[in-house]
């Protein structure tokens, strides 16, 4: 494993671990994490996150126990990517610009409306061509949303915005955070999160 390096204001430590079967794995030790989590991006990149107080060895044991799940997830994503029509670089740039225009026309007003309905406040809102996550919230309650949200159904677009707005109250994924999200979406958080996992950012 390589040396740790600080990446954010929350002092999350990020390192790379080369797994004998999975190859490079991004290992994140974060004070915001409340449990060990594992995710696979559309590119096949594996990310292992664990709480600050959890030993690295324990997190790697969890990774070993989920190797088959990771490999199956990679296969599913590879099939989805193969089924997508291939675009030329020019077509992809045009597509992104179209999504950017649509996002700027939709997401600011949508976020403002949802925040007002929930009684939550946020700082600045930026729209980026983020390819690794749908949205994020900083320690100052500034929100960043991916323009690829425009590829989602509207109810999932709303769910992502609710999720990030709830981070203005709880800057973690604690039970209190999930309880707040669940209240805000009428008790459907788990179902919406499960549905969202069926989508990947094409990039």
Backbone as CSV, one residue per row, in Angstrom:
resi,resn,N_x,N_y,N_z,CA_x,CA_y,CA_z,C_x,C_y,C_z
1,UNK,0.849,-1.188,0.000,0.000,0.000,0.000,0.881,1.232,0.000
2,UNK,0.500,2.241,-0.761,1.282,3.459,-0.827,1.043,4.310,0.398
3,UNK,1.813,5.403,0.532,1.618,6.295,1.664,0.306,7.034,1.563
4,UNK,-0.197,7.429,2.711,-1.463,8.167,2.744,-1.235,9.593,2.282
5,UNK,-2.267,10.187,1.713,-2.185,11.596,1.351,-3.511,12.265,1.647
6,UNK,-3.477,13.492,2.122,-4.696,14.218,2.466,-5.323,14.752,1.191
7,UNK,-6.641,14.607,1.065,-7.301,15.023,-0.169,-8.372,16.075,0.067
8,UNK,-8.894,16.243,1.263,-10.003,17.173,1.443,-9.910,17.863,2.789
9,UNK,-10.810,18.823,2.980,-10.829,19.555,4.239,-11.223,18.666,5.404
10,UNK,-11.835,17.523,5.078,-12.205,16.589,6.137,-11.048,15.669,6.472
11,UNK,-9.874,15.884,5.840,-8.671,15.098,6.092,-8.877,13.606,5.854
12,UNK,-9.663,13.272,4.861,-9.768,11.864,4.469,-8.432,11.442,3.887
13,UNK,-7.976,10.265,4.266,-6.705,9.762,3.785,-6.959,8.735,2.702
14,UNK,-6.306,8.917,1.565,-6.555,8.086,0.405,-5.271,7.372,0.005
15,UNK,-5.371,6.081,-0.238,-4.212,5.305,-0.655,-4.641,4.275,-1.685
16,UNK,-3.674,3.701,-2.363,-3.958,2.648,-3.336,-3.415,1.322,-2.821
17,UNK,-4.246,0.297,-2.923,-3.853,-1.050,-2.530,-4.040,-1.951,-3.742
18,UNK,-3.029,-2.732,-4.070,-3.120,-3.631,-5.217,-3.560,-5.000,-4.726
19,UNK,-4.821,-5.328,-5.040,-5.377,-6.609,-4.620,-4.958,-7.682,-5.615
20,UNK,-4.620,-8.886,-5.152,-4.140,-9.931,-6.071,-5.136,-10.338,-7.147
21,UNK,-6.445,-10.170,-6.897,-7.445,-10.549,-7.887,-8.123,-9.342,-8.532
22,UNK,-8.255,-8.259,-7.793,-8.997,-7.104,-8.285,-8.112,-6.016,-8.863
23,UNK,-6.813,-6.084,-8.596,-5.917,-5.032,-9.053,-5.976,-3.830,-8.132
24,UNK,-5.691,-2.621,-8.654,-5.672,-1.422,-7.811,-7.035,-1.129,-7.183
25,UNK,-7.020,-0.852,-5.892,-8.225,-0.490,-5.148,-7.946,0.811,-4.411
26,UNK,-8.841,1.783,-4.550,-8.710,3.050,-3.823,-9.243,2.849,-2.405
27,UNK,-8.397,3.047,-1.416,-8.777,2.850,-0.017,-8.855,4.219,0.656
28,UNK,-10.021,4.525,1.208,-10.269,5.829,1.804,-10.566,5.672,3.287
29,UNK,-9.764,6.294,4.118,-10.000,6.329,5.562,-10.569,7.702,5.890
30,UNK,-11.836,7.735,6.331,-12.536,9.012,6.429,-13.234,9.195,7.773
31,UNK,-13.144,10.386,8.359,-13.889,10.659,9.591,-15.387,10.760,9.354
32,UNK,-15.806,10.887,8.074,-17.236,10.969,7.762,-17.874,9.581,7.663
33,UNK,-17.064,8.563,7.394,-17.606,7.210,7.230,-18.060,6.650,8.566
34,UNK,-19.175,5.952,8.560,-19.702,5.321,9.767,-19.621,3.798,9.693
35,UNK,-19.295,3.272,8.525,-19.156,1.836,8.363,-18.270,1.574,7.155
36,UNK,-17.845,0.351,6.971,-17.041,-0.015,5.811,-17.963,-0.148,4.605
37,UNK,-17.624,0.514,3.522,-18.434,0.439,2.313,-17.539,0.147,1.108
38,UNK,-18.139,-0.458,0.109,-17.417,-0.841,-1.101,-18.246,-0.432,-2.298
39,UNK,-17.627,0.190,-3.282,-18.354,0.600,-4.479,-17.507,0.335,-5.712
40,UNK,-18.197,0.154,-6.831,-17.536,-0.078,-8.110,-18.060,0.950,-9.095
41,UNK,-17.165,1.711,-9.689,-17.577,2.736,-10.637,-17.769,2.132,-12.026
42,UNK,-18.359,2.927,-12.897,-18.628,2.447,-14.246,-17.346,2.044,-14.960
43,UNK,-16.244,2.688,-14.625,-14.949,2.370,-15.234,-14.371,1.061,-14.715
44,UNK,-14.970,0.509,-13.650,-14.445,-0.698,-13.033,-13.585,-0.420,-11.823
45,UNK,-13.316,0.858,-11.550,-12.509,1.233,-10.400,-13.218,0.856,-9.104
46,UNK,-12.470,0.295,-8.156,-13.029,-0.137,-6.882,-12.627,0.851,-5.795
47,UNK,-13.575,1.243,-4.974,-13.330,2.179,-3.876,-13.772,1.541,-2.563
48,UNK,-12.869,1.461,-1.616,-13.126,0.900,-0.290,-12.999,2.020,0.732
49,UNK,-14.089,2.321,1.441,-14.084,3.379,2.453,-14.303,2.773,3.827
50,UNK,-13.624,3.339,4.819,-13.824,2.840,6.183,-13.665,3.972,7.187
51,UNK,-14.300,3.832,8.366,-14.212,4.884,9.381,-12.780,5.084,9.865
52,UNK,-12.533,6.248,10.410,-11.204,6.619,10.887,-10.691,5.630,11.931
53,UNK,-11.592,5.160,12.797,-11.178,4.300,13.911,-11.061,2.830,13.518
54,UNK,-11.468,2.482,12.308,-11.411,1.084,11.874,-10.023,0.766,11.330
55,UNK,-9.449,-0.327,11.778,-8.116,-0.716,11.328,-8.122,-1.031,9.833
56,UNK,-7.034,-0.671,9.163,-6.906,-0.934,7.742,-7.062,-2.431,7.449
57,UNK,-6.479,-3.250,8.317,-6.541,-4.692,8.114,-7.987,-5.194,8.116
58,UNK,-8.815,-4.617,8.995,-10.232,-5.015,9.049,-10.935,-4.640,7.745
59,UNK,-10.640,-3.453,7.213,-11.258,-3.026,5.957,-10.838,-3.939,4.814
60,UNK,-9.576,-4.364,4.788,-9.102,-5.240,3.724,-9.696,-6.639,3.848
61,UNK,-9.976,-7.071,5.079,-10.674,-8.346,5.266,-12.069,-8.269,4.644
62,UNK,-12.738,-7.136,4.843,-14.062,-6.940,4.252,-13.963,-6.994,2.726
63,UNK,-12.924,-6.348,2.174,-12.719,-6.381,0.726,-12.556,-7.812,0.240
64,UNK,-11.757,-8.602,0.945,-11.547,-10.000,0.553,-12.854,-10.797,0.555
65,UNK,-13.736,-10.464,1.496,-15.001,-11.197,1.597,-15.972,-10.832,0.485
66,UNK,-15.679,-9.743,-0.239,-16.611,-9.257,-1.270,-16.017,-9.318,-2.680
67,UNK,-14.943,-10.069,-2.849,-14.284,-10.136,-4.153,-15.245,-10.609,-5.240
68,UNK,-16.001,-11.656,-4.976,-16.918,-12.173,-5.991,-17.984,-11.153,-6.353
69,UNK,-18.457,-10.400,-5.360,-19.444,-9.355,-5.628,-18.852,-8.282,-6.529
70,UNK,-17.610,-7.876,-6.268,-16.960,-6.857,-7.093,-16.815,-7.343,-8.530
71,UNK,-16.375,-8.573,-8.692,-16.184,-9.103,-10.039,-17.503,-9.185,-10.791
72,UNK,-18.577,-9.578,-10.102,-19.896,-9.635,-10.741,-20.370,-8.234,-11.115
73,UNK,-20.122,-7.239,-10.239,-20.512,-5.857,-10.533,-19.759,-5.338,-11.748
74,UNK,-18.482,-5.652,-11.839,-17.698,-5.232,-13.003,-18.251,-5.840,-14.290
75,UNK,-18.642,-7.093,-14.233,-19.194,-7.755,-15.421,-20.502,-7.103,-15.856
76,UNK,-21.366,-6.787,-14.869,-22.637,-6.132,-15.200,-22.387,-4.780,-15.864
77,UNK,-21.473,-4.010,-15.298,-21.192,-2.684,-15.860,-20.561,-2.787,-17.237
78,UNK,-19.699,-3.762,-17.436,-19.082,-3.945,-18.748,-20.138,-4.276,-19.796
79,UNK,-21.133,-5.095,-19.426,-22.211,-5.430,-20.369,-23.035,-4.190,-20.709
80,UNK,-23.312,-3.366,-19.683,-24.081,-2.145,-19.933,-23.318,-1.206,-20.871
81,UNK,-22.011,-1.046,-20.607,-21.211,-0.157,-21.441,-21.146,-0.670,-22.875
82,UNK,-21.026,-1.999,-23.030,-20.947,-2.579,-24.372,-22.240,-2.382,-25.141
83,UNK,-23.360,-2.307,-24.420,-24.658,-2.147,-25.074,-24.921,-0.707,-25.507
84,UNK,-24.142,0.237,-24.984,-24.348,1.641,-25.331,-23.774,1.947,-26.706
85,UNK,-24.451,2.769,-27.496,-23.895,3.150,-28.795,-22.627,3.977,-28.610
86,UNK,-21.632,3.716,-29.431,-20.373,4.442,-29.347,-20.498,5.809,-30.004
87,UNK,-19.911,6.813,-29.366,-19.941,8.171,-29.901,-18.531,8.605,-30.279
88,UNK,-18.447,9.425,-31.297,-17.169,10.034,-31.633,-16.865,11.112,-30.597
89,UNK,-15.604,11.553,-30.490,-15.292,12.640,-29.548,-16.130,13.890,-29.774
90,UNK,-16.407,14.188,-31.047,-17.211,15.375,-31.353,-18.652,15.191,-30.875
91,UNK,-19.191,13.995,-31.085,-20.550,13.712,-30.636,-20.634,13.749,-29.112
92,UNK,-19.601,13.232,-28.446,-19.606,13.234,-26.986,-19.529,14.655,-26.446
93,UNK,-18.695,15.494,-27.036,-18.616,16.894,-26.604,-19.954,17.599,-26.802
94,UNK,-20.591,17.359,-27.930,-21.892,17.984,-28.193,-22.926,17.501,-27.184
95,UNK,-22.879,16.214,-26.866,-23.818,15.655,-25.885,-23.619,16.302,-24.523
96,UNK,-22.369,16.463,-24.104,-22.094,17.051,-22.797,-22.555,18.504,-22.759
97,UNK,-22.327,19.234,-23.827,-22.762,20.631,-23.850,-24.281,20.730,-23.807
98,UNK,-24.951,19.799,-24.465,-26.418,19.773,-24.421,-26.898,19.490,-22.998
99,UNK,-26.254,18.518,-22.341,-26.607,18.208,-20.957,-26.300,19.378,-20.036
100,UNK,-25.188,20.085,-20.306,-24.832,21.232,-19.471,-25.894,22.324,-19.557
101,UNK,-26.355,22.600,-20.771,-27.401,23.614,-20.945,-28.682,23.190,-20.229
102,UNK,-29.038,21.926,-20.382,-30.258,21.437,-19.728,-30.116,21.487,-18.208
103,UNK,-28.937,21.131,-17.707,-28.713,21.137,-16.263,-28.793,22.544,-15.690
104,UNK,-28.207,23.502,-16.373,-28.250,24.881,-15.891,-29.658,25.443,-15.923
105,UNK,-30.462,24.961,-16.860,-31.847,25.428,-16.946,-32.733,24.764,-15.904
106,UNK,-32.336,23.584,-15.419,-33.209,22.796,-14.546,-32.743,22.744,-13.091
107,UNK,-31.486,22.409,-12.858,-31.044,22.045,-11.511,-31.063,23.183,-10.488
108,UNK,-30.645,24.414,-10.833,-30.698,25.472,-9.813,-32.111,25.719,-9.279
109,UNK,-33.076,25.849,-10.182,-34.449,26.097,-9.742,-35.009,24.885,-9.005
110,UNK,-34.677,23.691,-9.468,-35.154,22.468,-8.816,-34.601,22.376,-7.390
111,UNK,-33.306,22.681,-7.233,-32.676,22.621,-5.911,-33.273,23.664,-4.977
112,UNK,-33.474,24.856,-5.492,-34.054,25.923,-4.673,-35.465,25.557,-4.223
113,UNK,-36.228,24.971,-5.128,-37.604,24.580,-4.785,-37.622,23.483,-3.721
114,UNK,-36.785,22.462,-3.893,-36.760,21.355,-2.934,-36.259,21.834,-1.575
115,UNK,-35.246,22.685,-1.585,-34.719,23.214,-0.317,-35.790,23.997,0.427
116,UNK,-36.561,24.805,-0.305,-37.628,25.579,0.322,-38.701,24.657,0.899
117,UNK,-39.037,23.604,0.171,-40.051,22.661,0.653,-39.605,21.948,1.927
118,UNK,-38.300,21.658,2.023,-37.768,20.919,3.177,-37.320,21.830,4.309
119,UNK,-37.265,23.133,4.035,-36.790,24.064,5.052,-35.293,23.945,5.292
120,UNK,-34.532,23.620,4.251,-33.084,23.472,4.369,-32.401,24.572,3.563
121,UNK,-31.212,24.965,4.024,-30.481,26.046,3.361,-29.112,25.553,2.926
122,UNK,-28.652,26.056,1.812,-27.338,25.690,1.290,-26.623,26.947,0.822
123,UNK,-25.328,26.810,0.531,-24.529,27.949,0.082,-24.592,28.093,-1.425
124,UNK,-23.436,27.968,-2.061,-23.390,28.076,-3.523,-23.754,26.745,-4.168
125,UNK,-24.229,26.820,-5.386,-24.502,25.627,-6.165,-23.690,25.698,-7.447
126,UNK,-22.922,24.666,-7.709,-22.169,24.585,-8.958,-22.586,23.325,-9.708
127,UNK,-22.503,23.398,-11.017,-22.823,22.266,-11.884,-21.570,21.896,-12.647
128,UNK,-21.158,20.644,-12.509,-19.914,20.192,-13.130,-20.159,18.909,-13.931
129,UNK,-19.204,18.591,-14.776,-19.280,17.342,-15.548,-18.644,16.213,-14.738
130,UNK,-19.087,16.076,-13.494,-18.534,15.049,-12.599,-18.927,13.670,-13.101
131,UNK,-17.963,12.767,-13.119,-18.206,11.426,-13.641,-18.111,10.348,-12.565
132,UNK,-17.779,10.734,-11.337,-17.614,9.732,-10.277,-18.739,9.764,-9.255
133,UNK,-19.473,10.869,-9.174,-20.592,10.935,-8.233,-21.635,11.901,-8.759
134,UNK,-22.877,11.663,-8.352,-23.987,12.503,-8.817,-23.976,13.872,-8.159
135,UNK,-23.510,13.958,-6.930,-23.500,15.239,-6.232,-22.621,15.173,-5.008
136,UNK,-22.349,16.344,-4.421,-21.558,16.405,-3.198,-21.909,17.678,-2.444
137,UNK,-21.543,17.695,-1.159,-21.789,18.850,-0.292,-20.530,19.105,0.514
138,UNK,-20.067,20.353,0.550,-18.846,20.686,1.274,-19.156,21.015,2.731
139,UNK,-18.105,21.207,3.511,-18.267,21.564,4.921,-18.940,22.918,5.085
140,UNK,-18.909,23.749,4.042,-19.567,25.069,4.079,-20.973,25.011,3.502
141,UNK,-21.457,23.812,3.240,-22.807,23.602,2.694,-22.964,24.099,1.264
142,UNK,-21.849,24.158,0.537,-21.927,24.422,-0.899,-22.204,23.105,-1.604
143,UNK,-23.093,23.133,-2.571,-23.473,21.925,-3.295,-22.836,21.893,-4.673
144,UNK,-22.496,20.700,-5.109,-22.026,20.480,-6.472,-22.854,19.350,-7.058
145,UNK,-23.429,19.571,-8.222,-24.257,18.570,-8.882,-23.670,18.235,-10.250
146,UNK,-23.727,16.961,-10.600,-23.230,16.535,-11.900,-24.266,16.832,-12.978
147,UNK,-23.805,17.354,-14.096,-24.731,17.614,-15.203,-25.332,16.318,-15.737
148,UNK,-24.703,15.171,-15.405,-25.245,13.890,-15.840,-26.510,13.501,-15.074
149,UNK,-26.879,14.296,-14.069,-28.171,14.095,-13.416,-29.314,14.199,-14.423
150,UNK,-29.068,14.927,-15.507,-30.113,15.111,-16.505,-30.413,13.826,-17.264
151,UNK,-29.591,12.796,-17.083,-29.868,11.505,-17.719,-30.755,10.623,-16.837
152,UNK,-31.051,11.076,-15.630,-31.864,10.299,-14.697,-33.341,10.673,-14.814
153,UNK,-34.235,9.769,-14.422,-35.649,10.156,-14.285,-35.774,11.275,-13.251
154,UNK,-36.796,12.082,-13.375,-36.926,13.254,-12.506,-36.989,12.883,-11.030
155,UNK,-37.648,11.782,-10.673,-37.767,11.446,-9.254,-36.416,11.067,-8.655
156,UNK,-35.509,10.496,-9.462,-34.172,10.195,-8.955,-33.308,11.452,-8.912
157,UNK,-33.544,12.355,-9.851,-32.868,13.656,-9.802,-33.211,14.353,-8.485
158,UNK,-34.497,14.321,-8.137,-34.937,14.929,-6.878,-34.310,14.222,-5.678
159,UNK,-34.234,12.912,-5.742,-33.665,12.151,-4.620,-32.210,12.533,-4.378
160,UNK,-31.409,12.653,-5.443,-30.006,13.047,-5.285,-29.911,14.422,-4.641
161,UNK,-30.754,15.344,-5.067,-30.732,16.695,-4.501,-31.120,16.662,-3.027
162,UNK,-32.138,15.892,-2.690,-32.526,15.744,-1.278,-31.362,15.186,-0.468
163,UNK,-30.717,14.167,-1.003,-29.571,13.541,-0.324,-28.503,14.581,-0.010
164,UNK,-28.144,15.396,-0.999,-27.094,16.396,-0.775,-27.567,17.510,0.159
165,UNK,-28.821,17.904,0.060,-29.334,18.928,0.977,-29.307,18.434,2.422
166,UNK,-29.568,17.159,2.630,-29.531,16.610,3.993,-28.121,16.618,4.564
167,UNK,-27.121,16.656,3.689,-25.741,16.768,4.168,-25.458,18.146,4.758
168,UNK,-26.327,19.128,4.506,-26.142,20.428,5.147,-26.487,20.354,6.634
169,UNK,-27.174,19.294,7.029,-27.527,19.066,8.437,-26.579,18.055,9.067
170,UNK,-26.313,16.962,8.354,-25.418,15.908,8.843,-24.330,15.686,7.793
171,UNK,-23.107,16.078,8.109,-22.008,15.926,7.157,-21.392,14.536,7.263
172,UNK,-22.218,13.528,7.179,-21.755,12.146,7.288,-22.860,11.249,6.753
173,UNK,-22.672,9.945,6.891,-23.722,9.002,6.512,-24.165,8.215,7.747
174,UNK,-24.368,8.943,8.808,-24.779,8.363,10.080,-26.239,7.923,10.025
175,UNK,-26.687,7.150,11.001,-28.111,6.791,11.054,-29.015,8.011,11.082
176,UNK,-28.563,9.081,11.746,-29.361,10.310,11.796,-29.521,10.915,10.400
177,UNK,-28.432,10.852,9.613,-28.503,11.369,8.249,-29.514,10.575,7.431
178,UNK,-29.395,9.247,7.468,-30.300,8.420,6.671,-31.748,8.560,7.133
179,UNK,-31.943,8.764,8.440,-33.298,8.966,8.950,-33.887,10.262,8.399
180,UNK,-33.055,11.301,8.317,-33.524,12.572,7.772,-33.883,12.427,6.298
181,UNK,-32.998,11.785,5.524,-33.292,11.574,4.105,-34.593,10.787,3.946
182,UNK,-34.738,9.756,4.753,-35.931,8.904,4.656,-37.200,9.707,4.918
183,UNK,-37.149,10.589,5.930,-38.321,11.439,6.209,-38.613,12.363,5.029
184,UNK,-37.539,12.894,4.443,-37.713,13.867,3.365,-38.270,13.241,2.088
185,UNK,-38.073,11.938,1.921,-38.571,11.279,0.706,-39.746,10.357,1.010
186,UNK,-40.385,10.593,2.132,-41.597,9.837,2.450,-41.371,8.370,2.732
187,UNK,-40.239,8.043,3.366,-39.952,6.661,3.734,-39.470,5.786,2.595
188,UNK,-39.000,6.393,1.514,-38.599,5.620,0.340,-37.095,5.649,0.080
189,UNK,-36.309,6.027,1.092,-34.871,6.184,0.832,-34.227,4.911,0.296
190,UNK,-34.462,3.777,0.943,-33.814,2.535,0.517,-34.226,2.149,-0.901
191,UNK,-35.480,2.310,-1.214,-35.958,1.957,-2.552,-35.343,2.875,-3.607
192,UNK,-35.271,4.169,-3.310,-34.695,5.113,-4.263,-33.201,4.888,-4.423
193,UNK,-32.507,4.624,-3.310,-31.066,4.358,-3.391,-30.804,3.113,-4.219
194,UNK,-31.633,2.105,-4.038,-31.488,0.861,-4.803,-31.726,1.118,-6.291
195,UNK,-32.738,1.915,-6.602,-33.025,2.227,-8.007,-31.883,3.028,-8.618
196,UNK,-31.327,3.977,-7.859,-30.242,4.814,-8.382,-29.009,3.982,-8.710
197,UNK,-28.781,2.927,-7.932,-27.610,2.071,-8.191,-27.703,1.369,-9.532
198,UNK,-28.882,1.359,-10.116,-29.037,0.766,-11.440,-28.585,1.666,-12.562
199,UNK,-28.188,2.897,-12.242,-27.734,3.850,-13.250,-26.247,4.131,-13.048
200,UNK,-25.542,4.342,-14.125,-24.139,4.739,-14.065,-23.951,5.976,-14.917
201,UNK,-22.951,6.775,-14.554,-22.621,7.957,-15.343,-21.817,7.510,-16.549
202,UNK,-22.330,7.752,-17.711,-21.598,7.376,-18.913,-20.573,8.444,-19.214
203,UNK,-19.298,8.059,-19.200,-18.263,9.033,-19.486,-17.052,8.386,-20.070
